[in-house]
């Protein structure tokens, strides 16, 4: 192989966890996230890289606001579009890597001039959701701004195929695996259901680069992705999701690859890991060798953090035995916070090229953690944390949580007077930490409880959907599904006393928990929403799906909503005949049938209780739903007309005599067809056998007349002659 030169070097700008849209409603920190992302994209253009690789969580929410989407698209268009040709050549089948209407890289599209392509996977914040299972990255891909790869459509059966790129004599195999729930991904790897594909030829010449977005540290037993789960043929792994910046690659001697963790470009929590200086990196790959050039971000808001223990602090240690020492203790803590503010501002000025005036220096983020356990039975009288934080309103960006007090205690659990076991003090102190997952908090709290009916792990998952995915009906649907499953299980029991029932409920709850942990139990199903009422203004009234009355709680309620919905009944067209689609609709059981007779007055037909029950069963059946929603196309008029002529002799024949029950059922079914031409009159039960024949004949003639859309409307004389015969 000839010697490699700079013309064979692939330069990649690597960044993860931009979290555009974080705290965008905050009047101080609202623009921090998109400003940092814009700096990253400007660096890509300034450093003249060949491509940008994003490791997930481009957006902070999976349904980003229009402001966030606008700022991201603006930055991408300003820095990635241009006439400079992209020197990367795609060698793999692009339809296997990129899905959607445009299943190819954007810089090979003849209608778009892309100079710096952006490749991205999704994270746990901007993952696909909703109808169609679309992510925010799908919108950027369809607009030609981003190449969205690394999808994981099946979490229990993952196939990872690389995007094969080449520049000169350097070959790059780019692997991507978007975020999957950590516990499920751990189980999928353990069961051997994750398959990696390699290039078919010249395997030794490819540089294998992979980007993932999972927990890097073992927060729980299975809630992370171990490095030794990844294949050993990889050369470098870009690890997203962790916000602590570890930009220098670390070598894993067991797997023989390097791991680089760029971290986030904006602080989303006041943690020690977020206080580390934020960086991105330019990765240069030449053949099988690589080097990393870290770049410090300058637009990131300065962040200073410190942790002190009052019992070990020389100036504060003796205050625990003094009386009325709150003011003196507060003065000491204020002086420490002032030092942190000064330190943060000084570090930010050192990063800037030009000397800026004092008013242009951004307000820093400051966090002081104070452990206030007093030795020897003493006590520290601490001020309220929020009142203390509000002293720095004009100096810091986080005016409500500058200080955090916590106390260390010996292991053990405390009990409330009600007898409910509570978590330890360390667990309760961690509730104020923003980075803790909701599922973890729910699990730690429920472990101290004794749930009888609801499964614990499913409970935490439903809470996570409610908080993280903004699914407002997740908890309600979870409770309904759990109760329905328990009731169905108990209904199958013939006889049992109270103790046996409790044991059965507990046994079924344990079974559901095991099924959910094994991935056999599906998540909470998507809530059914009623149709939006006519005249509902989304801009004024809000989203209809967010209203309490929009949720359908049961299948019976869904059937009633379909009966009561005015949109099911089609309005007459042309010469007074109904629309063609109205043939397939189910008539409401308790509504008046519209009629056209006399001077246009409506005649209401009152049905018996048995007829109402038949109609309701028909409207709520699967057959009725399939007629309303599953029909692929409307029948053509050419097909309708012969059918109507063929059926007409049978319809004019006298109805066979039978029981009153059969006649009522026939009448009810004939009434399920919409009738717009002739009135129908209610008949008393005593005369049902004698008059149902006329009602059925009128209804059938009306249906026959409705089927033929080309026949003229009957004249007035014809209608009168028909009435006289009756």
C-alpha positions in Angstrom: 0.0 0.0 0.0 1.4 3.4 -0.9 2.3 5.9 1.9 -0.8 7.8 3.2 -0.9 11.6 3.0 -3.2 14.3 4.2 -5.3 13.7 1.2 -6.2 10.3 2.7 -7.1 11.7 6.1 -10.8 11.8 7.2 -11.4 14.6 9.6 -14.5 14.3 11.8 -15.9 16.8 14.4 -17.2 14.7 17.3 -19.9 16.0 19.7 -22.6 14.5 21.9 -25.5 15.6 24.0 -26.3 19.1 22.7 -29.7 19.1 24.4 -31.0 22.0 22.4 -34.1 23.3 24.1 -33.0 22.8 27.7 -34.5 25.4 30.0 -35.6 27.5 27.0 -38.3 29.1 29.1 -35.7 30.4 31.6 -35.2 34.1 30.9 -31.5 33.8 31.8 -30.5 30.4 30.5 -33.0 29.9 27.8 -30.5 30.4 24.9 -27.5 28.6 26.3 -28.2 25.2 24.6 -28.6 26.4 21.0 -25.7 28.9 21.3 -23.4 26.1 22.3 -24.7 24.0 19.4 -24.2 26.8 17.0 -20.6 27.2 18.2 -20.0 23.5 17.5 -21.3 23.8 13.9 -19.2 26.9 13.4 -16.1 25.0 14.5 -16.9 22.3 11.9 -16.8 25.0 9.2 -13.8 26.7 10.6 -11.7 23.5 11.0 -12.7 22.4 7.5 -13.7 18.9 8.6 -15.1 16.2 6.2 -18.1 15.4 8.4 -19.8 15.9 11.8 -20.7 13.0 14.1 -23.3 13.6 16.8 -23.7 11.0 19.5 -27.4 11.5 20.4 -29.6 13.9 22.4 -29.4 16.7 19.8 -32.7 17.9 21.3 -33.6 17.9 25.0 -37.2 16.7 24.2 -38.5 14.2 21.7 -41.0 16.8 20.6 -38.8 19.9 20.4 -40.4 23.4 20.3 -40.5 25.4 17.1 -37.8 27.7 18.5 -35.4 24.8 19.1 -36.1 23.3 15.7 -35.6 26.7 14.0 -32.2 27.3 15.8 -30.9 23.9 14.9 -31.9 24.2 11.2 -30.5 27.7 11.0 -27.1 26.5 12.3 -27.0 23.5 10.0 -27.9 25.6 7.0 -25.4 28.3 7.8 -22.5 25.9 8.2 -23.2 22.7 6.3 -24.5 23.9 3.0 -22.1 25.2 0.4 -20.4 24.6 -2.9 -17.3 22.8 -1.5 -17.5 19.2 -2.7 -17.6 16.4 -0.1 -14.8 14.0 -0.7 -16.3 11.1 1.2 -17.5 8.2 -1.0 -20.2 5.8 0.2 -19.5 2.2 -0.6 -22.3 0.4 1.3 -25.9 -0.1 0.4 -27.4 3.2 1.7 -31.0 1.8 1.8 -29.9 -0.5 4.7 -28.5 2.5 6.7 -30.9 5.3 6.0 -34.7 4.8 5.9 -37.5 6.9 4.7 -38.4 8.5 1.4 -34.8 9.6 0.8 -32.7 6.6 1.8 -29.3 8.0 0.8 -26.8 10.4 2.2 -27.7 14.0 1.7 -24.5 15.1 0.0 -25.2 12.7 -2.9 -28.6 14.4 -3.5 -28.4 16.4 -6.8 -30.8 19.0 -5.5 -28.9 19.9 -2.4 -25.4 21.3 -2.1 -23.9 19.8 1.1 -20.3 20.6 2.0 -20.2 19.1 5.5 -22.5 16.2 6.1 -23.8 15.5 9.6 -24.3 11.9 10.8 -26.3 11.4 14.0 -28.0 8.8 16.1 -30.9 9.5 18.5 -30.5 9.5 22.3 -33.0 8.9 25.1 -34.3 12.5 25.0 -35.0 12.8 21.3 -36.1 9.2 20.6 -38.9 8.3 18.2 -42.4 8.3 19.6 -46.1 8.7 18.6 -47.9 7.8 15.4 -45.5 6.7 12.7 -42.7 6.3 15.3 -40.9 9.4 14.0 -38.1 11.2 15.8 -37.1 14.9 15.5 -34.1 13.7 13.5 -36.5 12.3 10.9 -37.6 15.9 10.2 -34.0 17.0 9.8 -33.3 14.1 7.5 -36.3 14.6 5.3 -35.2 18.2 4.9 -31.8 17.1 3.8 -29.8 18.5 6.7 -28.9 15.4 8.7 -28.1 11.8 7.9 -30.0 9.8 10.6 -28.6 6.3 11.0 -28.2 3.7 13.7 -31.9 3.0 14.2 -33.0 0.2 16.4 -36.5 -0.8 15.3 -36.5 -4.1 17.4 -35.0 -3.7 20.8 -34.9 -7.5 21.3 -33.2 -8.3 17.9 -30.7 -5.7 16.9 -28.7 -5.8 13.6 -26.0 -3.2 13.3 -24.7 -2.6 9.8 -22.0 0.0 9.2 -22.0 3.0 6.8 -18.9 2.3 4.6 -17.1 5.5 3.7 -13.8 6.0 1.8 -11.5 9.0 1.2 -8.4 8.3 -0.8 -6.9 5.1 0.6 -8.6 5.5 4.1 -11.6 3.3 4.6 -14.0 4.0 7.5 -16.7 1.7 8.8 -19.1 3.9 10.8 -21.3 1.9 13.2 -24.2 3.5 15.1 -26.6 2.2 17.8 -29.2 4.6 19.0 -30.5 4.5 22.5 -32.3 1.5 23.9 -33.5 1.1 27.4 -30.4 0.0 29.3 -31.9 -3.0 31.1 -33.4 -4.3 27.9 -30.2 -3.8 25.9 -28.2 -5.6 28.6 -30.6 -8.5 28.3 -30.4 -8.4 24.5 -26.6 -8.5 24.5 -26.6 -11.3 27.2 -29.0 -13.4 25.1 -26.8 -13.0 22.0 -29.4 -11.2 19.9 -27.1 -8.2 18.9 -25.4 -8.9 15.6 -22.6 -6.8 14.1 -21.8 -6.9 10.4 -18.4 -6.3 8.9 -17.2 -5.4 5.4 -17.0 -8.4 3.2 -13.6 -7.7 1.8 -10.3 -6.3 3.1 -11.4 -6.4 6.7 -8.0 -5.5 8.0 -8.0 -2.2 6.0 -11.1 -0.7 7.6 -11.0 1.7 10.6 -14.0 0.7 12.7 -15.7 3.6 14.5 -18.8 3.2 16.6 -21.0 5.7 18.4 -23.5 4.6 21.2 -25.8 6.4 23.6 -26.1 4.4 26.8 -25.1 4.5 30.5 -21.4 4.0 30.7 -21.2 3.4 34.5 -23.0 0.6 36.4 -25.7 2.7 38.2 -27.6 -0.6 38.7 -26.8 -4.2 38.1 -28.1 -4.3 34.5 -28.7 -0.5 33.9 -25.7 0.1 31.7 -23.7 -1.2 28.7 -20.5 -2.9 29.6 -17.6 -2.2 27.3 -16.8 -5.9 27.0 -20.2 -6.4 25.4 -19.0 -4.6 22.3 -17.0 -6.5 19.6 -13.3 -6.6 19.8 -12.7 -5.6 16.1 -13.7 -1.9 16.9 -10.9 0.7 17.0 -12.7 3.6 18.7 -16.0 4.0 20.5 -17.7 7.5 20.9 -19.8 7.2 24.0 -22.8 9.5 24.4 -25.3 10.0 27.2 -22.7 10.7 29.9 -22.3 14.4 30.5 -18.9 14.4 32.1 -16.3 15.4 29.5 -13.6 12.8 29.1 -12.3 13.9 25.8 -9.0 12.0 25.8 -9.5 8.5 24.5 -8.9 5.7 27.1 -7.6 2.4 26.0 -9.4 -0.8 27.0 -6.7 -3.5 27.1 -9.3 -6.3 27.4 -11.2 -5.4 24.2 -8.2 -3.7 22.5 -10.1 -0.5 21.5 -10.2 3.1 22.7 -13.2 4.9 24.3 -13.8 8.6 24.1 -16.6 10.4 26.0 -17.0 14.0 24.7 -19.8 14.8 27.3 -22.5 17.5 26.9 -22.1 21.0 25.5 -24.6 22.5 28.1 -24.9 21.8 31.8 -28.3 20.2 32.5 -27.7 19.5 36.2 -25.6 21.0 39.0 -23.4 18.0 39.4 -19.6 17.7 39.7 -19.4 16.0 36.2 -21.1 19.0 34.6 -18.5 21.4 36.2 -15.7 19.9 34.1 -14.7 22.1 31.1 -16.8 21.3 28.0 -15.0 20.2 24.9 -15.5 18.8 21.4 -12.9 17.1 19.3 -11.6 16.9 15.8 -10.9 13.2 15.0 -8.3 12.6 12.2 -8.2 9.1 10.8 -5.5 8.1 8.4 -5.5 4.4 7.5 -5.8 2.5 10.8 -4.3 5.3 12.9 -6.1 8.2 14.5 -5.4 11.3 16.6 -7.7 13.6 18.6 -7.6 17.4 18.8 -9.6 18.6 21.8 -11.3 22.0 21.4 -12.6 24.0 24.4 -16.1 25.5 24.0 -16.2 29.2 24.7 -19.9 30.0 24.8 -20.7 27.6 27.6 -22.0 29.4 30.7 -19.3 29.3 33.4 -20.0 26.8 36.2 -18.2 26.6 39.6 -19.0 24.0 42.3 -17.6 23.3 45.7 -18.5 20.9 48.5 -17.6 21.5 52.2 -18.2 19.7 55.5 -19.0 22.2 58.3 -17.5 19.9 60.9 -14.1 19.9 59.1 -14.1 23.7 58.2 -11.7 25.5 60.5 -13.7 28.8 60.7 -17.1 27.1 61.1 -16.4 24.0 63.2 -16.8 25.7 66.6 -20.2 27.3 65.7 -22.1 24.1 66.5 -21.9 24.7 70.2 -22.8 28.4 70.1 -26.3 29.8 70.6 -27.9 31.9 67.8 -25.1 31.4 65.3 -27.3 31.4 62.1 -26.2 34.9 61.1 -22.5 34.1 61.5 -22.8 30.8 59.7 -24.7 32.5 56.8 -21.9 35.2 56.5 -19.3 32.5 56.1 -21.3 30.6 53.4 -22.0 33.9 51.5 -18.3 34.6 51.4 -17.6 31.1 49.9 -20.3 31.7 47.2 -18.8 35.1 46.3 -15.5 33.4 45.8 -17.0 30.8 43.5 -18.7 33.6 41.5 -15.4 35.4 41.1 -13.6 32.2 40.1 -16.2 31.3 37.4 -16.1 34.7 35.9 -12.3 34.8 35.8 -12.2 31.4 34.0 -14.7 32.6 31.4 -12.7 35.7 30.7 -9.5 33.7 30.1 -11.2 31.8 27.3 -12.2 34.9 25.4 -10.0 36.5 22.8 -11.1 40.0 23.5 -11.5 41.8 26.8 -15.2 42.2 27.5 -16.9 44.8 29.7 -18.4 43.6 33.0 -22.0 43.7 31.8 -21.3 41.2 29.0 -19.9 38.5 31.2 -22.7 35.9 31.6 -24.0 35.2 35.1 -22.4 31.9 36.2 -23.9 28.7 37.6 -22.8 28.2 41.2 -23.5 25.2 43.5 -22.3 24.9 47.1 -23.0 21.5 48.7 -22.8 21.7 52.5 -22.7 18.7 54.8 -24.0 20.0 58.1 -23.8 17.0 60.5 -22.5 18.3 63.8 -20.2 16.2 66.0 -20.7 15.6 69.7 -24.4 16.4 69.8 -24.0 19.9 68.5 -26.2 21.6 65.9 -25.8 23.9 62.9 -28.6 26.4 62.5 -28.8 26.7 58.7 -30.8 29.2 56.7 -33.5 28.2 54.3 -31.8 27.1 51.0 -34.1 29.1 48.8 -33.9 32.2 50.9 -30.1 31.9 50.9 -30.0 31.5 47.1 -32.2 34.5 46.5 -29.5 36.7 48.0 -27.6 36.3 44.6 -30.4 37.2 42.2 -28.3 39.7 40.3 -25.1 37.6 40.4 -25.9 34.0 39.4 -28.1 32.3 36.8 -29.5 29.6 39.2 -31.2 31.9 41.7 -33.2 29.2 43.5 -30.6 26.4 44.1 -27.3 28.0 44.8 -26.8 26.0 48.0 -27.7 22.4 49.0 -27.7 21.2 52.6 -27.5 17.5 53.3 -26.7 15.3 56.3 -24.9 12.0 56.5 -26.4 9.4 58.7 -25.6 5.8 59.7 -27.2 3.1 57.6 -30.8 2.3 58.5 -34.2 3.3 57.6 -36.5 5.6 59.4 -40.3 5.1 59.9 -43.0 7.7 59.8 -45.7 7.7 62.4 -48.1 6.1 59.9 -45.9 3.0 59.8 -44.8 3.5 56.1 -41.2 2.6 55.6 -39.2 5.5 54.0 -35.9 5.4 52.2 -32.7 6.3 53.9 -31.5 9.9 54.3 -29.0 9.6 51.5 -31.7 8.5 49.1 -33.9 11.4 50.1 -31.0 13.9 49.8 -30.4 12.6 46.2 -34.0 13.6 45.3 -32.7 17.1 44.6 -30.2 15.9 42.0 -31.5 16.6 38.5 -29.7 13.7 36.8 -31.4 10.9 38.7 -33.8 8.9 36.5 -37.5 8.8 37.4 -37.6 5.0 37.2 -34.8 4.8 39.8 -36.5 7.1 42.2 -39.8 5.2 41.9 -38.1 1.9 42.3 -36.2 3.0 45.5 -39.4 4.4 47.0 -41.5 1.3 46.1 -39.0 -1.1 47.5 -39.9 0.2 50.9 -43.6 -0.3 50.2 -45.7 -3.4 49.8 -47.7 -3.3 46.6 -50.6 -5.7 46.4 -52.1 -5.4 42.9 -49.9 -3.1 40.8 -46.6 -4.6 39.5 -43.6 -2.5 40.7 -41.4 -2.4 37.6 -44.3 -1.6 35.3 -45.3 1.2 37.7 -41.8 2.8 37.4 -41.9 2.5 33.6 -45.3 4.2 33.4 -44.1 7.1 35.6 -41.1 7.4 33.3 -43.4 7.7 30.3 -45.5 10.3 32.0 -42.4 12.5 32.9 -39.9 11.9 30.2 -42.2 11.3 27.2 -45.0 13.7 28.2 -47.6 11.0 27.9 -50.3 12.4 30.1 -52.4 9.2 30.1 -49.6 6.7 30.8 -50.4 6.3 34.5 -54.2 6.0 34.0 -53.7 3.4 31.2 -51.3 1.5 33.4 -53.7 1.3 36.3 -56.6 0.2 34.1 -54.5 -2.5 32.3 -53.2 -3.8 35.6 -56.7 -4.0 37.2 -58.2 -5.5 34.1 -55.5 -8.2 34.1 -56.1 -9.0 37.8 -59.8 -9.1 37.4 -59.5 -11.5 34.4 -57.3 -13.7 36.4 -59.6 -13.9 39.4 -62.7 -14.4 37.2 -61.2 -17.7 36.1 -61.2 -19.0 39.7 -64.3 -21.1 40.6 -64.3 -20.8 44.4 -61.8 -19.4 46.8 -61.9 -17.7 50.3 -60.4 -14.3 51.1 -57.0 -15.6 52.0 -56.7 -17.6 48.8 -57.8 -14.5 46.7 -55.0 -12.5 48.3 -52.5 -15.2 47.5 -53.7 -15.3 43.9 -53.5 -11.6 43.5 -50.0 -11.5 44.8 -49.0 -14.5 42.6 -50.4 -12.8 39.5 -48.6 -9.5 40.4 -45.3 -11.4 40.7 -46.0 -13.1 37.4 -46.6 -9.8 35.6 -43.4 -8.3 37.1 -41.4 -11.3 35.8 -43.0 -11.1 32.4 -42.2 -7.3 32.2 -38.6 -7.9 33.3 -38.2 -10.6 30.6 -39.6 -8.4 27.9 -42.7 -10.6 27.4 -45.2 -8.0 28.8 -45.8 -5.0 26.5 -45.6 -1.5 27.8 -48.6 0.6 28.5 -50.6 0.8 25.3 -51.2 4.1 23.6 -54.2 5.8 25.0 -57.3 6.1 22.7 -58.4 9.7 22.2 -61.9 10.7 21.2 -62.4 12.6 18.0 -61.9 16.4 18.4 -65.3 18.2 18.7 -66.4 20.5 15.9 -65.5 24.1 16.7 -62.5 23.2 18.9 -59.8 25.8 18.5 -56.4 24.4 19.3 -54.8 27.8 19.5 -57.4 29.1 22.0 -58.5 26.0 23.8 -55.2 24.0 23.8 -54.5 20.5 22.4 -57.6 18.3 22.5 -55.5 15.2 23.5 -54.5 17.0 26.8 -58.0 17.5 28.0 -59.4 15.1 30.7 -62.4 14.3 28.6 -60.5 13.3 25.6 -59.4 9.9 26.9 -61.4 6.8 26.1 -61.4 4.7 29.2 -62.9 1.5 27.9 -64.0 -0.3 24.7 -67.7 0.2 25.5 -67.1 3.9 25.9 -65.3 3.9 22.5 -68.4 2.2 21.0 -70.7 4.8 22.5 -68.5 7.6 21.2 -68.7 6.2 17.7 -72.5 6.1 18.0 -72.7 9.7 19.3 -70.2 11.2 17.0 -72.0 13.4 14.5 -69.2 12.9 11.9 -70.3 9.3 11.3 -73.6 10.4 9.7 -73.0 11.7 6.2 -74.9 14.7 4.9 -77.1 14.3 1.8 -75.5 15.2 -1.6 -76.9 16.3 -4.9 -80.6 15.3 -5.2 -81.1 14.5 -1.5 -79.4 11.1 -1.5 -76.7 10.3 1.1 -73.0 10.1 0.3 -71.7 6.8 -0.8 -69.7 6.3 2.3 -72.8 6.5 4.5 -73.8 3.0 3.4 -71.2 1.5 5.6 -71.9 3.5 8.7 -73.8 2.2 11.7 -76.9 4.1 12.7 -77.2 5.4 16.3 -79.5 3.3 18.5 -81.1 6.1 20.4 -81.1 8.9 17.8 -84.0 10.0 15.6 -83.9 8.8 12.0 -83.9 11.8 9.7 -86.8 11.6 7.2 -88.0 13.4 4.1 -91.7 13.6 3.8 -94.7 15.9 3.9 -93.3 19.4 4.4 -89.8 18.4 5.5 -90.8 17.5 9.2 -88.8 14.9 11.1 -90.6 11.8 12.5 -89.0 10.1 15.5 -89.2 6.4 15.8 -89.2 4.9 19.3 -87.8 1.4 19.6 -88.3 -1.3 22.2 -85.6 -2.2 24.7 -84.7 -5.4 22.9 -84.2 -3.5 19.6 -82.0 -1.0 21.4 -79.8 -3.7 22.8 -79.4 -5.3 19.4 -78.4 -2.1 17.8 -75.8 -1.3 20.5 -74.3 -4.7 20.2 -74.0 -4.3 16.5 -72.5 -0.8 16.8 -69.8 -1.9 19.2 -68.9 -5.1 17.5 -65.7 -5.7 15.5 -67.6 -5.9 12.3 -69.0 -2.4 12.8 -65.6 -1.0 13.6 -64.1 -2.6 10.5 -66.9 -1.1 8.4 -66.2 2.4 9.8 -62.4 2.5 9.7 -60.8 -0.4 7.8 -62.4 -0.3 4.4 -59.7 0.3 1.8 -61.9 2.1 -0.7 -65.4 3.1 -1.4 -67.4 0.9 -3.8 -67.8 2.3 -7.3 -71.2 3.3 -8.6 -70.8 0.8 -11.4 -70.6 -2.0 -8.9 -73.5 -0.7 -6.8 -76.1 -0.6 -9.6 -76.2 -4.2 -10.7 -76.3 -5.3 -7.0 -79.3 -3.1 -6.4 -81.2 -4.5 -9.4 -80.5 -8.0 -8.4 -81.7 -7.5 -4.9 -84.9 -5.6 -5.9 -87.2 -8.7 -6.6 -86.4 -10.1 -3.2 -87.0 -6.9 -1.4 -90.5 -6.5 -2.9 -91.5 -10.0 -1.9 -93.6 -10.4 1.3 -91.6 -11.0 4.4 -91.9 -14.5 5.9 -94.0 -14.9 9.0 -92.0 -15.7 12.1 -91.7 -14.9 15.7 -92.0 -11.3 16.9 -88.3 -11.6 18.1 -87.1 -12.4 14.6 -89.2 -9.6 13.1 -87.8 -7.1 15.5 -84.3 -8.1 14.8 -84.8 -7.8 11.1 -86.3 -4.3 11.6 -83.5 -3.3 13.8 -80.9 -4.4 11.2 -82.8 -2.7 8.4 -82.9 0.5 10.5 -79.1 0.4 10.8 -79.0 1.7 7.2 -79.3 5.4 6.8 -82.7 6.5 5.5 -83.2 9.9 4.0 -86.3 9.5 1.7 -89.3 8.0 3.5 -90.6 8.3 7.1 -90.9 5.2 9.3 -93.6 5.0 11.9 -93.4 3.2 15.3 -95.7 0.2 15.8 -97.1 -1.0 19.0 -96.0 -4.5 20.1 -99.5 -5.9 19.6 -99.5 -5.0 15.9 -95.9 -5.9 15.2 -96.6 -9.0 13.2 -99.1 -7.2 10.9 -97.2 -4.1 10.2 -93.5 -5.1 10.2 -93.9 -6.2 6.6 -94.7 -2.7 5.5 -91.9 -1.2 7.5 -89.4 -3.6 6.0 -90.7 -3.1 2.4 -90.4 0.7 2.8 -86.9 0.4 4.2 -85.8 -2.0 1.4 -87.2 0.2 -1.3 -85.4 3.2 0.2 -82.1 1.3 0.2 -82.6 0.2 -3.4 -83.3 3.8 -4.3 -80.2 5.1 -2.4 -78.0 2.6 -4.1 -78.7 3.9 -7.6 -77.1 7.4 -7.6 -78.1 8.0 -11.3 -81.9 7.6 -11.1 -83.9 10.9 -10.8 -85.7 11.8 -7.7 -89.3 10.4 -7.4 -92.0 12.9 -8.4 -94.5 14.2 -5.9 -97.3 12.3 -7.6 -95.5 9.0 -7.2 -95.0 9.6 -3.5 -98.7 10.5 -3.0 -99.9 7.4 -4.9 -97.7 5.2 -2.7 -99.2 6.6 0.4 -102.8 6.1 -0.9 -102.1 2.4 -1.4 -101.0 2.1 2.2 
